[in-house]
Structure formats: structure tokens, C-alpha cells
Amino acid sequence: MTSLKIQHLRLCPYTLRTEHIRELFIKFKAAGFNAVMIEYENVFPYTDFPELKSESTYTPEEISAIDSYAEESGIELIPKGLSFSHIDYLLKVEKYKHLADGNGSLNLLARESFEIICRSTENLLQFHPSSKIIHLGGDEMFNLGRAPETSDFVTRHGISRLYVQFVNKLTERLKAEGLRIAIWSDMIIRYPEAIDEMDKDTIIFYWNYWSGAERVPFISIGGGMTDTFMLDRSKMSGDLEKMFRVSMVKEKNELPIGHVELFKNYWDMDDNWKSCRGFPYFSWFRDKGFDVVASMLSYPEKGSFLANMGEKNSHIKTFMKETSANSGMGFMTCCWQACWPLIESIWPSLLFAQKAHDNPLTDDDDIYKCIAEEMGDLWTQDILKKYYNLSCHFEFADILDSFWRTTPVKERIRWLTKAGWIEDDMARVKNVLKNADEILNGKFSFFAGSCYEKFLVEDIEWRAECQMACYQSNSADAAALIAKGGRLQERALFFIETWYRPHVSKLYIADRYLPWFDALRETAERV
């Protein structure tokens, strides 16, 4: 079986122009990818769910074009439509509200929930008839068992059996149509008791975004920050150390005793319980008989619009080693736009993943050299390395609020000041300003203004300047930065309107520029 090399392409809520999707398919194939997990969620034109139609919804003709582009490019599509988790948009519709259970999840005992997934999958297959794998999500289903009937079931049989029973029904139904279903890994790690009952034709997309070495000073029993337990905080460093300061990360004495007993051989803790294996569940899933896809993140999960890609090199290479050692089905590089950087912003890191897959033992500098050659023009190994690491440890003003995108800039600064972390934060700001100046006045000075990477460097330099002006309450600098930001915004719109459908520009500006403009105006208006 050919190893899957998958790129994750999320189309919601930032819907790409179909012409750009075609361009991306061609680039993915040239880079070495042979499959794309295309995540539609509620922007697909479901025949059976007309209530979901909005200005973001693709037309049937556009979906047909996307499928044709994939076939032309030699790309296998793994579509993801409606999931049984993260489906708040459906549960807001009056006729489906009664199916809610937990946080944005479907009631897994309701026959109607099962039919929704099956019918939506059939809708997908009408336009993607060649697809052999359908991804059904199933991640982060917090607080399952809130509905009366599921509450009763869970008290008698447990969450694991509730989950596995539903997955098995879907697998059986869709297997009859020649399909395999894929799910995320975290729920069955969090609730592992019934895994032996789960259909072995289910493909596990094992996501682990943080392990950066063969041994790490923390353990996760699912995937997210609330599932993370700190073993030795003194060994944390870089962006991850900043992110793991949040109170959601637990201490090792809070590890569930059942997981300690079940996974002790896979965790392989040292004698002092200060480190464990970096990707412990890969071999567990394989021992249980499942095909596994390593689902990695080639940029920090939180952070800047030009992500510090360099810090993820070890994560990528170690995960690739683990995939090979355990005869994995393949890998997928995830890109959760629009929450974090756009896929166009992390292109070098996707190339890095391909090179690391070919040989995880290759030196980083040698990989940089290969990437620079593929990017062409004026790129060199040295300039790529500087660009790759420009934003190191920057824009983690979310360390007290994991939902930083909803927190005003001034409030972030106040929180950091109260916590005594503001000087540390501003030192990182100064570091970005220094790095950006070196790049822009070095070889980037020869790059055309239409170069997207050059724009990203100028944009992140502006954000660092904004944070400095807001922190210092410098009204003169703030006024000048408003004008500079307006020019950057216009350049951003050029790229966004070229790649994305018309209404997306409003979302982009709202997410990326308006919070800074608000903070700068507040600063500039101070007397």
C-alpha cells in the first residue's frame, strides 16, 4: 500500500476560490503530497440539509470542479463534511436542536444523528465518487452524556462504549458502500475502555501537535491542553513553555489512575516520572490492529500570523520516525486556518515535512537548502533559515487566555502586567523587531513588493511595533502605525481577494487588523 502523504485543506469559514484550490493541488502534488483531506463542514451544498446554505456555501458546479482538479492533479481526496463533533452550526437550526449532547456534539444514541452523518456522507460522495476514505471527525466531544438517554447509558456502560458503538454503526454502514471511515484519536485515548470492540477498519488520525522529541517532559491523554499533564516544567522551553503556563495544563499527580495502569508500558516513564515517550499512542493503536495516520502541526498551535515554523522541525522529524517505526499508514500536515496562519503562510514548513518524511535523520540545514532551491528566485539556505525563525517566541500574549482572539489588545497587556510577564513579552517583541529589520534590510530588500513572504515579514514587524506602542502608551507612534497598518491592510486584501472568495476579506480584516486598529486609536487619542 502506498504511504499516504496528506495535506489538510480547511475551507471553512475562509472559503478559497476554486481556481486557487486547483493551484494548490498542483503545488501539493509537486511537493510530494498524494492526498488532501478537504474539510468542508457547513460550506458544502448538502442536498439533504438546505438549512445550512449561506454566502459561504459552494455551488454544486464548484464542488464538481474541485473534484475534477484533484483528479487532474493526481490527488486523492479525503472529504470531511458533517461530523458528529464540532457541529454547533447544525445544532443551532431549530429542527436539530434536540440532538445536542455535550459541547457542540450530536446525541450518539439518537437514530437521527446516525442518519444525518450517513445522509451527509452520501451527499459528499455524489460529487466525490472516487473517494475511498471519509473523515468523520469525532474529536473533542467534551461533556458527553448530558442528554437524558445518553446520561443513563453512560452511567451503565461508560463513555467509551457509547462512542465506539456509534463509530461501529457508521463503519458497518459505510463499509458496505466500499468506504473506510477515519476519526481523530483523542476521544478513544481519553476513553479507551472499549477500544477492543471498535471495528479495525476504522482509520485513526493520531494528532499530537506538541511532542518535539523522542522523550518529552509532559504527557497527554487526548490531545488538547486540558488533557496535558506536566511532568517537569523546568525542562519546557520556547513557545511551548509560554503556552503551557495556562491553568488548563494539569500536574502529574492528577493523572487518572486507570490511564496510568493501562498505558504505563507505552508511556515508558523514567524512574522519577519526569519524562516519557513523545508519541506513546502510535504503537498502542497499532498493537490494537488499527491503521494510523500521523497528524502533525508544522507551526506552533498558537501565535503569530507568520508562525515560528523552526521550532516545529524536531516535532515533524520525530513524528516521521515514529510513523516509520510503527508501519504507519502515512502522515498529514494539518493547517487550521483561519484560527491560525493561512496555508499560504506556512508553505516552507509543508516542504520541510516532505523532506523529513523522505529521511527524518537529514540535518535541518540540508533541508533548508533543498526548500530554498524549490522556492527559487532569491531564496538561499541562510535567508530561509532566518525567515523560518523570525518570530521565535513571539505573540504569546494569549498565555493567560487561550481564546486570545476575542480578547482586546489592551486587556492582554494588562493581564501580562498583572502576572509579571510583561517584560518577558516585550523582550520577545524587541527580538522580532531586530530580526525583521535584519531580513528586510538584507536580501529581502531585493524581493519584489508583491512577494507574499516579504509582506508577512513587514506585517509582523508592524504588529510588534503596535504592541510596543500600546504598551508604552506612545500616542505619536500609534498614530503613525495606524497609517502604516492601513497600507499593509490594502496589501493583505490583494492576496486575500486573489486566493479567497469575496466575502472572506471582511472576515480576514475583522480577525487580523481591526483589534490592532482599535488599540492604536485608543492609544493615539490619549492626551
N, C-alpha and C positions, 0 to 999 in steps of 0.2 A: 504494500500500500504506500502510495506517495505521501510523504510528510506534508501536512497542511501548514502553509505559511500564510496566516490570515491577517489582514488589516481591518480594524474596526472602523466603520464609517457611520457615524450617527447623524441622522438627517432631521432630528427634532431637538429644539424648536428652530434651529438655524437651517432652513431648507436650501440646499445647494441647487444651482441651475443645472439642468440635465447635461448641458454642454460641458460644464466643469466636471461633472461626475465622469463623463467619458474621458476627459483629460486625465483625471485621477486614476481611472482604471488602467490607462496606458502607462502612466508613471509607476503604478503599483507593480504591474507585470514586468516592466523593465528593471525594477529594483529587485525582483525576485519573489514577490508575493504571487501565490496562485489561487487565493480565495479572498473574498471580502464578506465580513459579517455586516450586512446593511441593516441598520436599525431604524425602522420606520415609526414604531409606536403609533401615534394618532395622526400621522401625516399621510398615511396610505388611504386610497379611496375604497374603503371596505363597502362592498355591495350590501352586506347584512347589517352595517352599522352607520347609516347615513347621518345619525345624530352627531357623529364626530367630525363631520366636514367643516372646514374653516378655510380662511385665506391661505393657510399653510399647506393644505391638502394638495397632493399631486393629482393630476388628471390621469385617467386610465392610459391615455396616449403617452404621457410622460413615463409611467411605470414600464410600459412596453418598450419604450426607447432605452430605459436603463437596463432592462434585461438583454436587449439586443447589443448594447455597448459592452456588457460583460462577456457575452458570447464571442463577440468580435475580438476582444482583448485576451481571450483565453483565461478568464477569471471565473471561478466557481462562486456563485452567490449563496450565502447562508443568511436567509432573511429572518428578521425578528420583527414581528408585528405586535399584536396584543399579548401581553404577558399576564401571568396570574399574580404578579407582584408589581409595584410601582404603576398602578393603573388608576390613579386618582382621577384622571381626566374622564374615564368611563363612569366611575362611581359618582361623579358629580351630576350625571344625567339622571333625571328623576326615575325613569323606569328601571335603573340598575342600582339605585342607592341601597336597596335591601340586600345586595350581595356583598356589602363591605364587611371585612373582618380584619382586625388589626389596623396597622397604618398603611392605607392605600393598597390592601391586598384583597383578593377575592375569597369568598367563603368556599373552602375546598370540599365541603360536603354537599354543596348545592349542585344539583344536576345542571342547572342553568349556567353555572360557572364553567363546567366541563364543556358544555355546548358552545359557549362563547369562544373558548380557545380553539375548539375544533372548527367552528364556522369561520373564524377569522383566518385560521391557517389555510382552509380551503380557498378563501378569497386571495390569499397570498399566492397560492400555487396556480391560480388561474393565469397569473402574469409571470410566474417564475416556475414553469413546468419542469425545468431541468434540475431544480434544486433537490438535493438528496438529504440535506440536514436542515432542520428548522430549529432556531434557538427560541426557547420559551421563557427565558429569564428565570424567575423563581428565587430572586435574591432579596436579602434584607427585609424579610417578612416579619417585622417586629410585632409583638403583641398578638400573635395568632391565638385564637380561642376566645375572642370577645363575644362572638355571636352565641346565642343560647345553645344551639345544637353542637357547635364546634367546642364550646366550653365543656359540655358534657362528654364529648368524645375524648378530648384531651385529658380530662381527669381520669378516664378509664384506660386509655391506650397510649397517651403521650403525643407530643407534637410531631415527633419523628414519624410515627406511623400515619398520622394524618397527612403529612407531606408526601411520604413515599407512596401511600395508597393513591393519591391524586396523580402523581407522576406516572405511576404504573398504568393507570387507566388511559392516560394520554399516549404513553408509549405503545400500548396494545392497539389502540385505535389507529394511530398514525403509521405504525409498523405495517399494518395491513395495506396501506397505500404506498408502501415502498420507501417510507421515510424513517430517518432516525431523529430523535429529539435531543437537544442539548440544553443543559441547565447550568446556572452558576453553582459554585461549590459551597458557598458559605453556610447555607441552611443545613446541609447534611453533615457538615463538620460541627456546627453548633448543636445539632440534634442527631447524633449518629446511631442511636439505638436500633433503628430498623433498616440500616443500610443493607444487611444481608438479604432483605426481602425486595430490594429495588432491582428492577429489570436491568440486566447487564448490557442491554443495547443502548441504554441512556449514556450520552457523552457528557463528561464532566469538564466544564471550563473552569479550571482551578485558578482563581485570581488571588494573587498575592503581590501587592504593589510596593512593599517596603523592604523585604529581606534583601540585603545588599551583599551578602557573603554566605559562605557555607555554614558559618555559625554566627548567630546574632544575639544581642542582649535583651530580647523580648520574645514573647510568644503570642500568637493569635489563635483563637479558637473559632474563627469565622472569616473575617476579612476586614471589617471596619475598625474605627478607633475604639468603639465601645467593646470590641472583642479582644482588645490588645492588653496584655499584662506585662508589666515592666519587670525584668529580671535584674538588670544592673544599669541604672540610669547614668552612672558615671562613664559608661562606655558609649553612650549616644553622642553623635556629632552631626554637624552640618544642618541642613534644612530639616532633617527628620527629628533632631533633638528639639528644634524650635516647635515643630508641630506636636510632638508628643508631650509638651508641657501641659496640655489641656487636662482638665479633671476627669474627662471621659476615659482616659487611659488608667487602668487599674494596676494594683500592686500584685506581686506573685502569690501572696498569701490568700488572694481572693480567687485563685484558680479553682474551678469546680472539681471536686474530688473524683467524680466519675470520669472526667476527661483525663485527669492525672493517671488514673489506673488504665484507661483504655489506650492512651497514646504515649505512655512513658517510653516504650521502645522506639517509637517514631520521633519523639521529641529529642531523645538522646541528650538529656540534660547533663551538664558537668556535675562534679561532686558537690559544688557549692550552689548549684542552681542559679548560676549567673549567665549561662549561655546555653543555647540549644541549636538544633539544626535549622537552617534558614528556610527550607521549603519542606516541612515534615510530612505534609499530607499527600504529596505526589505518590510516594511509594505505598501509602495506605490505600489510596484509591486503586492503584494498580494491583496490589495484593488482593483487593476485593473483586478484581476482574473487570474494571471499567477502563474504557479508553479515555485518555486525559489530554486536554489541550492547555498548555501553559499560557495563562493570560496575564501579560505583564504591562507595566506602565513605563514608557520611555522618558518621562519627565516627572518632576515632583507633583504629588497629588494636589497640593495647594501651592499658590504662589503666583508669580508674575506672568504677564502676557507674553514675554519672551522667557520661557522657562529655563531653569538651570539644568539643562539636559546632562551635563557632565557628571553630576552626582549620581545618575542612574546607570552609568556604564557597568559597574560591578553587579548591580541588580540584574541587568539584562544577561550578562555573561554567565552568572551563576545559575540563573533560571534555565538558560540554554543547556548548561552542563547537566542539570537535574533532568531535563527533558530527555536528553540522550541516554543518561544512565538508566532511566526507567522506561525506555522504549515508548515515549510519549507519542501521541497521535500528531503532534505539531505544536505550533505556538501562535499566539495572537498578540499584536501590539494594540492596546486599547487607546482610544482618544475620546475623552468625554467632553467634547465641545457641546454646548457653549459654556459649560461651567468653568472650564479651564482653557488653555490655549487652543486656538483653531488648528485644524490639521495641517494647514499650510505653514504654520509657525514651527512645527516640530519635525519637518521633513528630514533634516540631518539625522535625527535620532532614530527614525524609521530605517534609514540606510544603515545606521550603526547596528540595529538589531539583526538585519540581514547578514551583515559581515560577521557578527558574533555567532549567528546560527551556523555559518559555514565552518567556523573554528573559534570556539569560545576562549581558547588559550592565546589568541592573537593579541599582541600588545596594543594598547589603546592608540598610541601614536601611529602605528601602522594602519589601524582602521581609519583614523582621521585622514591619513594620506589618501587612502582609497576613496573616501567620501568626497574629499576636496576635488579629486580628479573627476568624479561623476557629476559634481555640481558645476564644474567648468568655469569659464570666464576667468576672473581674477582670484579665485579661491586657491589658497595654499593650505598645507597642513597647519602651519602656525596660526594663520588668521582664523581658520575654522576652530581651532582649539580655544583661542581667545573668545570667539563668538559663543562657543558652546558653554563656556563657563563665566560669561559676563555677569549674569545675575545671581551668582553664587550667594546663597543665604539671604536673598532679598525678598521684600514684600511678604513677610510673615507677620504682618500686623493682625493676623487672624488667630494668633496663638491663645487669645483669651476667648475668642468667639469663632467657633468652627464654621459659622454661617456668615462669614465676614462680608459677603457681597451685599447683605442687607443692612450692614452697619455703617453709618456715616463716617467719613474720614476723621473728622474731629473727635468723634466718640472713640475711635480706635486709638488715637493719640492719647486721649485722656486715660483710657484703660491701661495702656502701656506705661504711662507715667505713674499711675497708682501702683502698678505691680513692680515698679523699679526696674523696668526693662527698656525704658525709652532710649537710654544712652547706647545700649547694645543695638537697638533697632537703627538708630541714627548712624552708628558706625558702619552698618551694612549699607545704608543709603549712600554714605560717602564713598564706600568701596565701589558701588555701581557707577557713581559719577566719575570716579577715576578711571575705571575700566572702559566706560563708554567713550570718554574723551580720548583715550589711547587708541581705541579702534577707529573712531570717526576721523581722527586726525592722522591715522596711519593709512593702511592700504584701502580702508573703506572710503577714503577721500576720492579714490579713483572710480568707485562704484557709481553707477547712474542713480539719479534720484528716484527712478522708477523701480529700483531694486527693493524687493519686499524686505529682505533681511536688513538692509540699511535703514529702512523705515522703522523696523522693530527696535533697532538699537536707539535711534533718535527718540522713539516713543517711550521706551523705558527710561531713558535719560530724563525725559520730561517728567515722568512720574516720580522719579527720585527727587528732582528739583521741586516738584509740587509738595512732596512730603516734607522736605526741608523747610520750604516757605511756610507751610501750615504749622509746623512745629515751632518755628521761630516767630510766628505771627508777623512776618515781613510783608507789609501791605504793598510796597513798591514792587517786590519780586512777584507777588501774587498777581498783580495787575498785568505785568508783562507776560506771565505764564498763561494767563487766560488767552491772550492774543496768540501766543505760540501754540497753545493747545488747539485753538481754532484751525490753525493751518495743518496741524497733524490730523485733526479730525477729517478735514477735507481729503487728505491723502488716504486715510483709512477707508473713507467711503469709496474711493476709486477702486481699491482692491475688493472690498465687500460687495459692491454693486457689480463687479466683474464676475465674481465667483458665486454669489448667493442671490436668491430670488428677491424681488424688490422690497417686500415688507421687512426683510431681515435687517436692513440698515437701521431702522428705528430701534429694534431690539439691541443691536450692537452698540449704538450710541448711548442708549439708556444704561447698558451694563458697563461700558468701558470708559465713558467720558463724563457723563453728567454728574456722577458723585464727586469727581475731582473739580469740575467747574463750580459746583455748589460750595465746596470747601474753600476754593480760591476766592470766590466772590465774598464769602463771609470774612475771609482774612483781609481782602483788599478794602472792604468797607469800614474796617476798624480805623478809628482816628487815633 
